[in-house]
Amino acid sequence: MLQEQIKEFLSQHNLMGISTISDDGSLWPAIVYYVYDDELNIYFMSDKNDLHPQNINKRDQVACTIFSSDQPSSGKKAGIQLSGVAEEISMIKSIKWMLKMWQSHIDKGGEPLMDAQDFLGLASDRIYKITPKRIKYFNNGLFEKNFEILDL
């Protein structure tokens, strides 16, 4: 039940804050568009030369937040906090799936993104997969104690 509630929340949003860890242990935040799969893995695209992908390639631990900034300061609030591990994906099948999901959920009606094989060879963008280890779903309109935690 909780997984379905989390999927419903994820389907209503497309921006995520992500924090990565640098070589010296300092944190680096970024905002990315995301899509997700049925196992609650989260995928995003970023330029491989940006700091957060460089950090992921060295230390795979990440923390993320997903929420709507339009929520009033009083009343019902909902959001997700999660921790997990991130990795660059390079399998053509996974890239094709992610590009298709990106087109249908993020860039609705926009120009099609490039072919998966071209994407691997030409683009400086790369696709990253986050495998959540813990998800905290905060929703004070849904849960008696305001949140539920899903350990994966």
C-alpha positions in Angstrom: 0.0 0.0 0.0 2.7 2.5 1.0 4.6 1.8 -2.3 1.5 2.6 -4.3 1.0 5.9 -2.4 4.6 6.8 -3.0 4.2 6.0 -6.8 1.1 8.2 -6.9 3.1 11.1 -5.3 6.0 10.6 -7.6 3.7 10.7 -10.6 2.4 14.1 -9.6 5.9 15.7 -9.6 9.0 15.8 -11.9 11.6 17.9 -10.1 13.9 16.5 -7.4 16.6 18.0 -5.2 19.7 15.7 -4.9 22.7 16.0 -2.7 26.0 14.2 -3.5 29.3 13.9 -1.6 32.6 15.2 -3.0 36.1 13.8 -2.4 36.7 16.0 0.6 33.3 15.0 2.2 31.5 18.2 1.4 27.9 18.1 0.1 26.8 19.4 -3.3 23.1 20.0 -4.1 21.5 20.0 -7.6 17.9 20.1 -9.0 17.1 17.5 -11.7 14.0 16.3 -13.6 13.3 12.7 -12.8 11.2 9.6 -13.9 10.8 6.4 -11.9 10.1 2.8 -12.4 7.8 0.2 -10.7 10.5 -0.7 -8.1 10.7 3.0 -7.1 14.2 3.5 -8.7 14.6 7.1 -9.9 16.3 8.1 -13.1 17.6 11.5 -14.1 19.8 13.0 -16.9 22.7 15.3 -16.2 25.8 16.5 -18.0 28.7 14.2 -17.0 30.9 17.3 -16.5 28.6 18.8 -13.8 29.8 18.3 -10.2 27.0 16.0 -9.0 27.6 13.3 -11.6 31.4 13.6 -11.0 30.7 13.1 -7.3 28.4 10.1 -8.0 31.2 8.4 -10.0 33.4 8.6 -6.9 30.9 8.2 -4.1 27.6 6.6 -4.9 25.6 7.8 -1.8 22.9 10.4 -2.4 20.0 12.0 -0.6 17.0 13.5 -2.4 13.9 15.5 -1.7 10.7 15.8 -3.8 8.0 18.2 -3.0 5.9 21.1 -4.3 7.1 24.6 -3.5 3.5 25.8 -3.9 2.4 24.2 -0.6 1.1 26.8 1.9 2.9 27.2 5.2 -0.3 26.0 7.0 -2.5 23.1 6.0 -1.8 19.9 4.2 1.8 19.2 3.2 3.4 16.3 1.4 6.9 15.4 0.3 9.5 12.7 0.0 12.9 12.4 1.5 15.1 9.5 0.5 18.6 8.1 0.7 20.2 5.6 -1.6 22.9 4.9 -4.1 23.3 6.3 -7.6 25.0 5.0 -10.6 25.5 5.9 -14.3 23.6 3.5 -16.5 24.8 2.5 -20.0 22.6 -0.4 -21.1 20.8 0.5 -24.3 17.6 -1.1 -23.1 17.6 1.0 -20.0 18.4 4.2 -21.9 15.6 3.6 -24.4 13.2 3.1 -21.5 14.3 6.2 -19.7 14.2 8.4 -22.9 10.7 7.1 -23.6 9.6 7.9 -20.0 11.3 11.3 -20.2 9.3 12.1 -23.4 6.0 11.1 -21.9 6.4 12.6 -18.4 8.8 15.5 -18.6 8.9 16.9 -22.1 5.2 16.2 -23.0 4.7 17.1 -26.6 8.2 18.4 -27.1 10.7 17.4 -29.7 11.8 13.7 -29.4 15.1 13.2 -27.7 17.8 11.5 -29.7 18.1 7.8 -30.3 19.6 5.8 -27.4 22.7 4.7 -29.4 23.4 8.3 -30.5 22.8 9.4 -26.9 25.6 7.2 -25.7 28.0 8.2 -28.4 27.4 11.9 -28.8 25.8 13.6 -25.9 27.6 14.8 -22.8 24.5 14.1 -20.9 24.3 10.8 -19.0 21.5 8.9 -17.3 21.8 8.0 -13.7 19.7 5.6 -11.6 19.1 6.0 -7.9 18.2 2.9 -6.0 16.5 4.1 -2.8 17.4 2.4 0.5 15.0 4.4 2.6 12.1 6.6 1.7 10.3 8.9 4.1 6.9 9.9 2.7 5.6 12.9 4.6 1.9 13.6 4.1 0.0 15.1 7.0 -3.3 14.7 5.2 -2.8 11.0 4.7 -0.9 9.6 7.7 -1.9 9.7 11.4 1.7 10.4 12.5 2.3 12.6 9.4 4.7 10.3 7.7 5.6 6.7 6.9 9.0 5.2 6.2 9.7 2.5 3.6 13.0 0.6 4.0 14.0 -1.1 0.8 
